[in-house]
């Protein structure tokens, strides 16, 4: 039988360890670097903000978009 244990989430009472803080920081920096490389190659990025799917072009222009079986459709410019 497998042992089970409760997962403790980090909070003020259970702060992230210094190693955990470095892991989070490195992950954030790697994500930012990947986004910059992707945009430098001329590709748009997509992300969700407040429940809306956003397409951001390399020049910073942003559109709310909808994805369907027929493709990606611009709903409106942000």
C-alpha positions in Angstrom: 0.0 0.0 0.0 1.3 3.5 -0.9 1.7 6.1 1.8 -0.2 9.3 1.3 0.6 12.6 2.7 -1.0 16.0 2.7 0.5 18.6 0.4 1.3 21.8 2.2 1.0 24.9 0.0 3.3 27.8 0.6 2.0 30.7 2.6 3.2 33.2 5.3 3.2 30.3 7.7 5.0 27.9 5.3 7.3 30.2 3.2 9.2 29.0 0.2 12.7 27.9 1.0 15.7 29.8 -0.5 16.2 26.9 -2.9 12.5 27.1 -3.9 12.8 30.9 -4.4 15.8 30.4 -6.7 13.9 27.7 -8.7 10.9 30.1 -9.1 13.1 33.0 -10.1 15.1 30.9 -12.6 11.8 29.6 -14.1 10.4 33.1 -14.5 13.7 34.3 -16.1 13.7 31.3 -18.5 10.1 31.9 -19.5 10.8 35.6 -20.2 13.8 34.7 -22.3 11.8 32.2 -24.3 9.1 34.7 -25.0 11.7 37.3 -26.2 13.4 34.7 -28.5 10.0 33.6 -29.9 9.0 37.2 -30.6 12.5 38.0 -32.1 11.8 35.2 -34.6 8.7 37.1 -35.7 6.2 34.9 -34.0 3.2 36.2 -32.0 2.7 35.0 -28.4 -0.6 33.9 -26.9 -1.7 34.2 -23.3 -4.9 34.4 -21.2 -5.6 37.5 -19.2 -8.8 37.8 -17.1 -10.3 34.9 -19.0 -9.6 36.4 -22.5 -7.2 34.7 -24.9 -4.8 37.4 -26.2 -2.6 37.4 -29.3 0.3 39.8 -29.0 2.3 40.6 -32.2 6.0 41.4 -32.2 5.3 45.1 -32.4 3.2 44.9 -29.2 -0.2 45.1 -30.9 -2.7 42.9 -29.0 -5.9 41.3 -30.1 -8.6 39.3 -28.2 -8.9 36.1 -30.2 -11.1 33.1 -30.4 -9.9 29.7 -31.6 -12.3 27.5 -33.6 -12.0 24.5 -35.9 -11.5 26.8 -38.8 -8.6 28.8 -37.2 -7.8 31.8 -35.0 -10.2 34.7 -35.3 -9.5 38.3 -34.1 -12.4 39.5 -32.1 -11.2 43.1 -31.3 -8.0 45.1 -30.9 -6.9 45.9 -27.4 
